[in-house]
Amino acid sequence: MTLTELLGRRTERAAVDDLLSQARAGLSGAVVVRGEAGIGKTALLEHVRSTAQISGFRVASSVGVESETQFAFAGLHQLLAPLLGRVGALPDPQRTALGVAFGQQGGTAPDRFLVGLATLNLLAEVAEDGPLLCLVDDAQWLDEASTQVLTFVARRVAAEGMALVFGLRDPTERDVYSFDGLPEMCLGGLDEADARSLLAAAVHTPLDDGMRNRVLAEARGNPLALLELPRTAPGGWLAGGFESPEVPGIPHRIEDSFRRRSDGLPAPTQLLLLVAAVDPTGDVALLWRAAEHLGISREAAAPAETAGLLEIGTRVEFRHPLVRSAVHRAAAPPDRRRAHGALAAATDPHVDPDRHAWHRAQAVLGTDEDAAAELERSAGRARARGGLAASAAFMDQAARLTPDPAVRASRSLEAAHAKHEAGASDDASQLLTAAAAGPLDAAQQARLQLLRAQLAFHLARDGDGPSMLMDAARSLAPLDPARSRDTYLHALDAALIAGGLDVCLGQGVADVAAAALAAPAAPVPPRPSDLLLDGLVTTFTQGYPSGVPGLRRALEAFTDDGPEPGLERDTHSRRWGWWATRTAMAVFDDELVQVLAARNVRLAREAGAMATLQGALFGQSVALVLSGAFDRADEQTAIAAEARAVYVHHAQLVVSAWRGRPDETAEVHAAIVQNATERATATEDSLAQYALAVLNNGLGDYAAAHDAAARAFRSEALRYNNLAHFELIEAAVRAGRPEDADEALDELISRADASGTPWGLGQAARSRALTTAGAAAEKHYLEAIEQLGRCRMQTHLARTHLVYGEWLRREGRRQDARDQLRTAHDLLSGMGAEAFAARAARELRATGEHPRKRTAVPTDALTAQELHIARLVATGATSREVGTQLFLSPRTIEAHLRSIFRKLDITSRRQLRELPLP
């Protein structure tokens, strides 16, 4: 690397040098270097590499290649391959996850979260020996799996002593995970002085001022353009003529210059360049084997090297990624097929079967059953490694190459399923159309119908989704009874989610439940989901009181591990765990809400099931909020954010609303509105309305609370889990519109009596008190306090003391009011419900008593994350166990512990266990 490559990058060099200094000091960080093609990202990354190596860093690197995007975890494997000697230090599940992901061993397909945690801990293990630098260039061409894992790792590093630097073309040419949320460094063009210096160093032909200014204007400070345009521009242009390459955009202009340079090379050299361009491995031996297959001598590489396009050393390397794309785009289709055919012949199908299959497929003109079958086997291997996107790409190509219409339709159907699982729903829809055009048997037709229904609901989230799922369930009934029952359960879930703000309870869900009466009989013994389906059907067809016993049997099944839990039962529990948590709320079982929410998170964590973990974390966050554990809910929400959970903003909104922070709540709500799409469901909107009702009830803005609560109450999902009743009744009474609470009150009392739990009976008694005039209200207030005092939902108990105290003050019983308001203030301020606590304080002052300031305790100095870590360590968990739960490295946990010990003035874990932790 020459000095001129880094002209004008003083600020950027200082920033990355600071990142390296932090890593040498034991801290970690990441940065994404963004910029257009040729702007100098690679040069800056090479500066980071050389600086780090001089400073004693170990450097691991990876480079994304466009043709490599269909190989799951290929970029991650390239980065970690030199470090895998330390994989033995990882826990067995993490070690296995990496082995399966990299195709080094068989096993269940690992989830990205588990691979991410394994990667984080492997890098942290290597960094124990000294600072570590991870460089990833051309990250826009990483495969999706690698991108997601590395983004996860970059967000979780803290105290490992490592630096991660990603070079990313901007704007990106693929819609990828894209390293959102990481610190960014955007490279612009060089200033005029540096651009002139670089041009003077690059051009050996004298330029007059006019031509120099013209080159500078064309290049717009892009370093590669400054180097390439003078080299490839027409001679008349440099000599003062008027010729000018009319290619819009700097990257296209540079690519075109590389294309023109390669066009002038001998035909064998051009074909060799093309072989190198379509092979992402950079394997020199593979290149020579392919060249030999084509009858090309090794001397053919010399003109390309002389032209500055290619360099062959220990690896095959292009001068710039745009050379690869220029050569590939300029090649005629027959030449591309020849290059792929040569690489297929040169690739050992036993050593690298997937690349052999891919190259062979790209060499086909028309159809080829053998090539398609080989791709199908590659799809299976990719799926086994957890590469859903790669599996989908292989199956899609296999379907295209299949000559037989029936087999092509079958493979199109499999490819559609894979695309849907990989999140490419639009592609899946197109493949379904192809599948429907071919002959399918009855079972395949039913699967097609099911996937079409799932796609329709995923893409539109409208009322058609539940009915389409019901049709699919009916078709599956005689063919696959278990899948049919699961589809009915999906239809109920869809109906509950899609149940709009203008739909009364019973219309969408009741129709599905009535149809589900025709579901096949449950197997013997029934699965937990079978019991749940039966309980829900009874609930929505015969009424809540009739359904409660069946729902309770289902919940018991979800919590019963049995003598040998096994993988199948755990998988089943993960799949339907969120339904179970909502159902525990529906029957007012506060113990089961907490148990099931924690279980769901644990099972999802142990399996590394990212998609399942998202819902599980949201469910546990809500459960923790209702119990008054706001700090723990904050931590769960932070982890959900790392998981890019669908409902992460809603979880943040619920916590901030209960904390009574209007500015923070408004900010999060604005983010929800901004991110909302036409596919946003009624449930998503009603969750936000529920949170706004809580906030405004706390602030005492009862009119606003009433409007929000009324909208939330019209959501079938929030009525099912009983969240909206409590807020609507209080807001309606306080806003002077008690008649608006009648429906919610009647439903709440009926459900509480049927459930018979302290949580339900306490809420009903409190609501009766709010809507009862005169002295009769007191009996209900006292009953509510007695019942809620026996359950874990401390927020409801605290708010009951508050409304009872407010009622007593208005009755003129100041002393009694003070006792209740004092208790409410202590409880609410202790849990962090700031608006409700302020409301209690105002009421206390109105009785003539000033609220006591909360006595400071040492744990107040801890952050929410530190408090969570302290609680876990106090149970006896090791740093590695805590790190696994929180998706942090053990070294980061140790750093947090040092901070915790310092703040609490203790020196050991034993002392921590002896402290009273909130």
N, C-alpha and C positions, 0 to 999 in steps of 0.2 A: 504493500500500500504506500502511496506517495503522499507527501504533505498536501499537494494541491487537491486531493480528493476530499479534504476536510476544510477547505477554505470557507470562511464565513460561518462556521459552526461553533463559535466560542461559547455561546450561552448553552447550546445543547451538550457540548462536551463537558461543561462545568456541571450540568445537571446529572449526566450519567456517571461522571466521576464521583459526585456526591452519593449517588446510589451505591456505588462500589465501596465507598468509605463507610457507609452505614452497614453494609454487609460485613466488612472487615471487623466492625465493632460488635457484631453479633445480631444485628437487626436484619430484617428482610424487607424487600420491596419489589415492585414490578412497574414497568412502564411500557406503553405501546407507542412505538415510533411510527407515525402515520405520514403519508405523503404520496404524491403521484409517482408514476413510474419514472425512474431516472433522477429523482430529486436528491438522492444521496443516502437513503436509508441503510443500504448495505454497507456503504463506506463508514457510516457512523457506528453500525454494529461491529464492523471489523476494528474500529478504534477501541470500542469497549472490550473486545476480545483481547487485543494486544495489551491494553492497559491492565486488564485483569490478570493475564498470564504473568506479566512483569511483577504484579503485586502478590503472586502466590495463589491465585484462585485456581480451582479446578473448573474447567469449562466443558459443558455439554451443549451440543447444538443440534439443530434440526432445520431443514429447509423444505417448505411446502412446494409441491410440484402439481400443476394443474391436472395431469393425467393420473395422479395418485389419489384423487379425492374419493374414489370408490373403494379404497382399501381401508377398512376400519382399523383405527389405532396405528396406522402406518407411521404417521408423523411422531406420535408419542413413542413408538418403539425405536425409531431412529434416535430420539433424544435420550432415551433411557438405556439403550443397549449397552453402552460402555459402563453403566452403573449397576447392572443386574447382578454383579458379584456380591452385592450387599443385600440382595433380596431376602436372604435367609434370616435377617434380623426382623422381618415383618411378621405380624401375627398370621397364622395359617390362612384365615379367610382372605386377607389382603394379598398374601403371596399367591394363593390360588387364583384370585381375580386377575392379577397381572399375567400369570401363566396362561390362563384361558384366553384372555384378551389378545395376547401375542401369538396364540396358536401353538404354544409350547407344551400344552397338556389339555386333556379333555376335562369336561365338567359342565355344570350349569352356566348358562350365559350370565356373566357378571353385569351388574348395573353400573352406570357411569359414576354414581356416587362412590361406590366401593372402589372402583378403579382410581377415582380421584383421590380418595383417602390413602390408598396404597401408594400412589405416586407422591403425594405430599410427604408421607412418612419415609419413603425411600430417599427422596431428595434431602430430607432432614437428617436421615442417617448418614448420608454421604457428607453433608455439611458438618457433621460432628468432627471430621478430620481437618477441617479448614473451610474457608469461604468457598461458595459454589456460585458459578454464573451459568445460567441457562439462556441460550440465545436461540430464537426461532425467527428465521427470516422468511419472507413471502408467506406469512401466516394466513393470508387470504386463500391460499391453496391447500391448507391442511384439511384432512378429512374431518367430517363433522364430529366424530367421536373424540379425536385428539383435541380439537378446538374446545369442546365442552369441558374435558378433563383439565386442560391446562388453564382455562379461565377459572375454573373452580379452585385450582391450586393457587393461582395468582391472587385470588381474593382472600385466601386463608393463611398465607404466610405472614409471620409476625416476628418471631425471635429465633429463627433458625440459622441466620447468617448466610442468606442466599439472595441473589438478585436475578430477576427474570426480565428479559428484554425481548419484545416482539416487534418485528418489522412488518407493517401492514400497509398494503397499497390502498390509497384513498382517492377516489371512492372505490370501495370494494366491488368486485365483479361477481360476487356470490352472496346470497342472503344466508350468512352463517351466524353462529353464536356471537362472533365478532368482538369478543373481549370487552363487552359493554361494562361500564362502571370502573374500569381500571384507569389509573392516571395516564394521560396522553401527552405526547410531544408531537406537535404538528410541524413538519418541515416545510418551509416555503422556499422560494427561489433565492439564490445568492443576491446580495446587493450589487450595485453596478461596479463598484471597485473590485470586489472579489471576482465577479463574472469576467471583468476585463483581464484580471490576472490569470484566471484559468484558461481563457481563450488564447492569451499570448503564449502560455506554456504548451497549448495543444496544437496550434497552427504554426507550421513552419513556412508557409507561403506568405509573403508580405501582403497585408490588407490595407487598402486606403481607409480613411476615416468613415466614408459613407458605407462601405461594405462591412466594416467592423460593427458599426452601429446597427446595420441591418441584421447581422447574425445575433447580436445582443438582443435586439427586439424580437426576433423569431424565437429565441431560446427562452426568453422570459425568466432568466436566472436558473433554469434547469441544468445542473452540471453535465448530465449525460448528453443533453441536447447541445450544449456548448462544445463537447468533445466530438459528437457525431455529425452535426450539420455541416461544419466546414469540410469534414472528411468525405462526405457523400454528395454534397451539393454540386450541381453542374459547374464545369470550369468557367463558363461564361458569367455565372453569377458572381463567383469570387473575383473575377477579373473586371467586374464593373458592369456586366450585362444585366438583363432584366428577367432572366429565368428564375423561377421560384417554385419549389415543390408545393403543390396545392393540396396538402393533407391536413385536415383539421385536427387540432389537439396535439399537444407535445408527445404523449405516449404513442399515438398512431404515427406521428411524424418520425419518431425514433425507430419504431418497429419497421416502418417503410424503408428507412435507411439501411437497416440490417437486411431486409428482404432484397433490396437492390444489390447490396454487396454479395449476398449469397447467390443471386441470379448469375453473376459473372463467373462463378466457379465451374470447374469441369463437372460433367454429369455424374460420374462416380462419387465425387466429393459431395455434391448436393444430396445424393441418395444416402450417403453415410451420415451427413448432417441430419437428415430426416430420421434415420434409425436412432440416432442419439436423442433427437427431440421427443420421440414417442416412448423412449425408455426412461422412466423416472429414477431408476436405481443408481445411475452413474457408474455401473459396474463395467470396468474396462475389458475384462475377459469376455463378458457377455457381448459387448459391442464387437469385439474381433470375431467371435463365433458367428454372430449374425452377418457381419461383413463377408466372412468366408462363404456363408450360405448363398450370398448374393453375388459372389465372384468379385468382390471389391478388395483390392490390396490395401495393406496398412498405409502405403505411401499416399493414398487418396486423402488422408487426414491433413497432410502438410499444407495444401492451399488454404484450408479452413483456418488452420492455426496462424498462418501468415496473414490472413485477412483479419485476424483479431476476433474471430467469432467463437472459436472453440479452443479448449486447452485439455490435452490428455496427459495426465500424470498418474497419480495413484487412483484418481477418479476422473470421469468424464465431466468436464465443467464448461458451461457456456459463459461467455463474457458477461451476459446479463440475461435475466429471465425473458426479456423481450426478444432475444435471439431465438430462443426455443419456440415461442409463440409465432414469431414471424416465419420461421421455417415450416412449422406445422400448418399454418393457415395458407401459405403459398403453395403447398404441395397439392398435386392432382390426386383425386381419390384412388386411382389405380396404384400410384406410388405409395400412398399411405398404406394400402392393403399389402403391398409387397414388403414394406418395412415391418409391419406387424407380423406378417407371415414369417419373416426371417427371425424375428425375436421369439416367436412361438417355437420355431425349430431349434433355437439356441437355448431355450429355457427348459431345464429338467422338470418334467411334470411331477416327479416324485419329491423333488426338493422344494419347488415353488409352484404348486399346482394351480393356485389362483391366478397368478400372472400369466402362466401358460394358457389357462382357459381364456383370460381376457384378450391376450394378443391373438390367439387363434380365432376368437369370435370377431375381432376387428378386421381380420383378414378375409372374412367370408363375404362373398357377393351373392346376395339372395338368401337362401335358407340352408341349414345344415343341422340335421338332428344330432349328430355326434357332438358337434360344438355346443349345441344348446344343452344337451345332457351334461356336458362337462361344466357349463356355467351353472346349471341347477345344483350340481354337487358343491360348487364354490359358494353358492348362496347358502346352502346348509352349513358349510363351515363358517361362513361369516356370521350367521345367526348364532351359532354355538359360541362364538367369541363375543357376542353382544353387539355386533355391528349391524344394527337394523338397516341403516341407510345403505351400507354396502350390500347386504343381502337383497334389498329391494333393487339396487342397480343391476346385480347379476341376474335376478329373476326377470326383470324387465327386458334385458338384452336376450335372455334365453327364450322368452316368449316371441320376440321379434324374429328369431332365427328358426323357429319351429315350423316344419312343413305341414305336419298333420293338423287339420283344423281342431279336432277334439283335444289333442294334447296342447295345442297353442292356447285354446280357451282355458284349459285347466291351469296352465302356467301363468296366463294373464291374471287369473283369479288369485293365484298365490302371490304374484307380484303386487297386485292391488292391496292385498292384506299387508304385505311387507311395507309398501309405501305408506299406508295408513298408520301403521305402528311407528314408522320413522317420522311421522309428522308431515308427510307430503300428500295432503289430502286431495289437492287438485290433480296431481299425477295419478293417484289412486282412482279417482273418478273416471279418468280417461281409460285406464286399464280395465275398469269394470265394463265400460262400453265395449271394449275389445272382447272381453270374456263373454259378455251376453250375446255376441254375434256368433259364437261357436256352439256346438252341441255340448250340453252339460247334463249330467245325471241329476236325479232328484236331490241328492245330498248337496251337490255343488250348487244347484239352483237355490237351495235354502241358504247356503252360506253366502251366495251372491246377494240374496235379498237382505240378509242380516247386515252385511257390510254396507250395502247401499243405504240402509236405514241409519247405521252408525255414522256414515259420512254426512247424510242429510242433517242429522241433528248436530253434528260437530260443526258443520259449515253454516247452518242457518239458525240453529237453536230456536226453532219455532214450533208451533203446535203440530206440525206434520211428523216430527221425529217420534213421539210416543206411538202414534198410530202405525207408522212404518215398522217400528220395533215389534209391535204386537203382531203384525202380519208375519214378520219373520219368525216370531216365537211359535205361531200356529203352524207354519211350514216345517219347523224343526221338530215339532212334537212327536210325530211317528218315526223320525229318523235319528234323533239325538235328544232323548228326554231331558237329560241333565242340562244340556246347552239351551234347550227350550225354556226350562225353568229360570235359568240365569238371564235369558233374554227378557222374560217377563219382568224380572227384578230390575233389569236395566230400563225397561219401559216405564216402570213405576218411578224410578229415579229421574228419568227424563221428564216425565209429566210433572213431578214435583219441582224440578229445576225450571222448567219452561212455564210453570203456572204463573200467569202474569199478574200484574198489579190490578188488573181489571177483572180477574177471574175469581169467583167465589169458591171457597173450599168445597170440594166434592165434584166439580165439573171435570177438570182434566184428570185428576188422580182417580176419581171414582170410576170413570169409564174404563181406565186401564185395569183397575182392581177387579171390576166386574168381568172383564175379558179374561183375566188371569184365573178366574174360577175354573176355566176349562184347561188349565195347565196340566201336564202329565202328573201322575202321582209321584210323591217324593220317594226316593229310594229308601231302603231299610238297611242300616240306620240312616236317618236323614242327616244331611250336612247342615251346618249352622245357617247357611243361606237359604236352604229349603224351609227351615223353621221361620226364618225372617220373612220369606215370601208369604208363607201361610198366615203369619201374624199380621202382616201389612194388609193382605187381602181382606181378612176379617175386619180389621180396623176401618178400612175405607168402604166396606160394603155393609157392615152391620153396626158400625159406630165404635167410638173410642172405648167405652167400657167393655164391650165384648172382645175387643182386640188386645187389651192389656195382658191377659194371661198368656196368650200366644207370643206376644212380643217379649215377655219376661223369659219364657222358655228359650227363645232364640238368643237372648242376651246371655243366659247361663251357658248355652252351648259355645258362644264366642269366648267366654272366659274359662272354659273347661279344657285344659290341655290334654287331659287323659293320661293314661300311664306312659304312652309313648307318643309325644306330640307329632314328631315327624315333619318332613319337609312339606308334604301335601297339605296337612292341616294348617301349618303356618302360612303357606302360600294362600290358602283359602281365606284365612283370617285377615291377611294383608289386603286381599282384593276387596273384601266387603267390610273392612274395619270402620271406614268412615260412616257407612250406613248404620253400623252398630252403635257408634258414639252418638249420632243424631237420635237414634231410637232410645238410648238411655236418657237423653234429655227429654224426649217425648213422654216417657213414663216417670219423669221427675226423680230418677234414681241418681242422686249426686255422687254416691260412692262408685257406681258403675261408670259414670261419666269420666271420673278421674282415672279409674283402673283401665278402662278400655282405651282412653286417649293415650295414656302412658304406654300401654301394650302395643298399640298401633305404631307409635313412634319407635319403640324398641324393635319390633319385628321388621319394620322397614329399614331401620339402621343396620340391623344384623345382616340383612340380605342386600343392603345397598340399593334398595328399590327406590330410585329417585322420584318417579312419578307418584308412587304410593306415599312416599314420605312427605310430599308437598301437602296433600290433604290431611295427613296425620298430624303434621306440625300445626296446621291451622286449627284443627279440632282441639289439640291440646292447648294452644294459645287461648282459645275462647274459654275452655274449661278452667284454666289457671286464672284468667281475668275474673270469672264469676266467683271463684274461691277467694279472691282478694290478693292473689300472688302476682301483682303487676310486674315486678322485676323479673320473675321467671318467665312470664309471658313475653316480655321484651326480648329476652334471650332467644326464646323459641322463634319469635318473629324474625330476629336477626339471622338465625340459621335458615329459616324459610326464604329469606332474601337471597342467601347464598345459593339456595336450591333453585332460584328463579321461579318460585312457586306461583301458581296462577293467582291465588288469593292473598299474596303477601301484602299488597296495599290494603286490602280489607282487614287483614289481621292488625296491621299498623293503625288503621282507622279505629278499630274497636278499642285497642289499648289507649290511644291518645284521647278518644272520647270519654272513656271511663276515668282517665286521669284528669279530665276537665280542662284540656288545653285547646282553646278555640283556634289559635293561630296555627298550631301544629295540625289540628284536625282539618282545618280548611286547606292547608297545603297538601295533605295526603288525599283529601277528597278531590282536589283539583287534579292531582295526578291520576286518580281513578277515572275522572271524566275525560281527561286528555287521552288516556290509553284505551278508553272504551271504543268498541267497534259496533257495527250494526249487529254483530252476533252476541253482544252482551245480553245476558239473560236477566229475567225478572229477579231471580235470586240474587244475582250480583248487585243489582240496583237496590233491592230490599235490604241487603246486608248493610249497604251504606246508609240507608234511611234509618235502620235500627240504631246504628252508631250515632247518627245525628240526633235521634230522639234521646239517647242517653246523655249526650253532651248538653242539650238544651234543658233537659230536666234538671241536670246538675246546676246549670247556670241560672235556673229559674225563669227561663224564657219559655213559658208553657205553651204559648200559641205555636211557636216554631216546633216545639217538641211534639205537640199534638199532630201537626201536619205530617211530620216525618214518621211518627209512630203509626198513624192511620195508613200511610202508604206501605209501611213494612207489614202491617197486619193483613193487608190484602194479598200478601205473598203466601202461597200454599206452603213453601218450605219453612218460612219463619213461624207460621202457625203450627206446623207439625212439631217443630222442636221447642215450641212454647217461649220463644225469646220475646216476641212482640207484645204479648198480653200485658205484661208487667208495666212496660213503658207507656202503652196507650191508656191504660186505666188511670195511672197517676197524672199524665198530661191532660187527659180530658177533664178530670175532676178539678184540677188546679186552674185550667183554662175556662172554667165555668160552663163546660159542655158535658155534664155527667151522662147525658143520654147517649153520647157517642161511645161510652164505655160499656153499655149494656151487653152487647153481643160478646165482647171479649170477656166480661165478667162471668156471664153464664157458662161460656165454654171453659173458662179456667176453673170454675167451681166444679163442674161436671168431671173434668179430667183429674182434678186434685182428689175428689172423692173416690174415683175409680183407682187411682194409683195408690192412695193411702200412705204416701211417704211424707216425712216431715217437710221436705222441700216444697212439694205441691200443696200440702195443707197449709203451710205457713204463708205461701204466696196468696192462696185463696183467702185466708183470714185477713191478711193485710189489705187486700183489695176490697173485701167486704167493709172493713173499717173505713177506708177512704170514701166509700160510696154510701155510708150509713150516717144519718144525722143524729145529733144528740148523744146522750150518754151511752146508748147502746154500742157506739163505736168502740168504747174502751175495751169491752170484752173481746172483741175481735183483735184489737191491737195486742193485748196481752197473750192471746192464743198464738198470734203470729210470732211474737218474740219467743215464746216457749218452743214452738215447733221449729223455727229457723235456727234456734240455738242448738238444735240437735243435728243439724246438717252442715255440710262443708262450704256452702255457698255464702261466705261471709259478707259479700257485697249486699246481698238482699237483707241479711240481718241488720247490717249497719244502717241501711236506708229505712228499714222499718223503725228502728230507734229514732231516726231523724223525723219521719212523718208523724210518729206518735208524739214526739217532743213538740213539734209544731202545733199539733192538735191541742195538747195540754196548755200551751201558752195562750192559744186563742180562747181556751176555756177559762183563762184567768188563774190557772194553777201553776204559778211561777216556779215554785220549788220542785214540784214533780217534773215540770218541763226541763228544769236545769239538769236533773239526774239523767234523763233520757238524751238530751242534747249533748251533754258532756260525754256520755258513752258513745254516741254517734260520732262526735267530733274526734274522739280518740281513735276509734276504729277506722274511720274514713281517712284521717290524716296519716295513720300508721300504714295503711295499704297504698297511699298515694293518690286517693280519689280527691284531687285538689278542689274541684268545683263543688262537689257535695260537702266536703269539709268546710269550705268557705260559707256554704249555705247554712251549715250547722252553727258556724261561728257567728254569723249575723243573727240567727235566732237566739243564741246564747246572750249576745250583747243586748238584745231586746228584752231579756229577762233581768238585766242588770248585772250579769256576770260576764267577765272577760274570759275568753277561752284560754286554757293553759297552753303555753307553747310546748310543743313536743320535746321531751328530754332527748338530747343528742346521745347517741350510742356509737361506739367505735365503728360498727359496721356501716354507719352512714357514709363513711369515707370511701367505701368500696363502690366500684361501678357495678352495673347490673350483671355484666359478664363475670366480674371477679366474685360477686356474691354467689352466683350460680356455681362457679368452680369451687368456692369454699364449701358450699353445701355438699357437693359431690365428694370432695376430698374428705370431709368430715364423716362420710359414711364408710370410709376405708378404701375408696377407689384409688387405684394407682394413677400416675400421670398419663400412662398410655391408655388406660380405661377411660379416663376423663376426656382425653383427646379424641378417642374414638366416638364418644357420645356427642361431642361438640364440633367434630370435624376440624380439629386443630392438631398440630404436631405435639408430641410430648415435651419438646424443648420450649414451645410457646406456653404450655401449661406450667412448666417450671418457672418461666419468667413471670407469669401472672402470680404464681404462689409467692415468689420473692416480694412482689409488690403487696400482696395480701398480708404477708407476715410483717412487713414494714409498717403498713397502715394500722394493723391491729396490735403492734408491739409484742409479737410473739416470735418464736424461733423454730417451732416444730409442728408437724401434723398432729401430734398428740394433743398439744395445747389447742389447736384449732377444733379438735373433736370435743373439747371440754367447754368451748364457748357456746353461749346461746345464740344461734343464728336465726334471724327472722325467716 
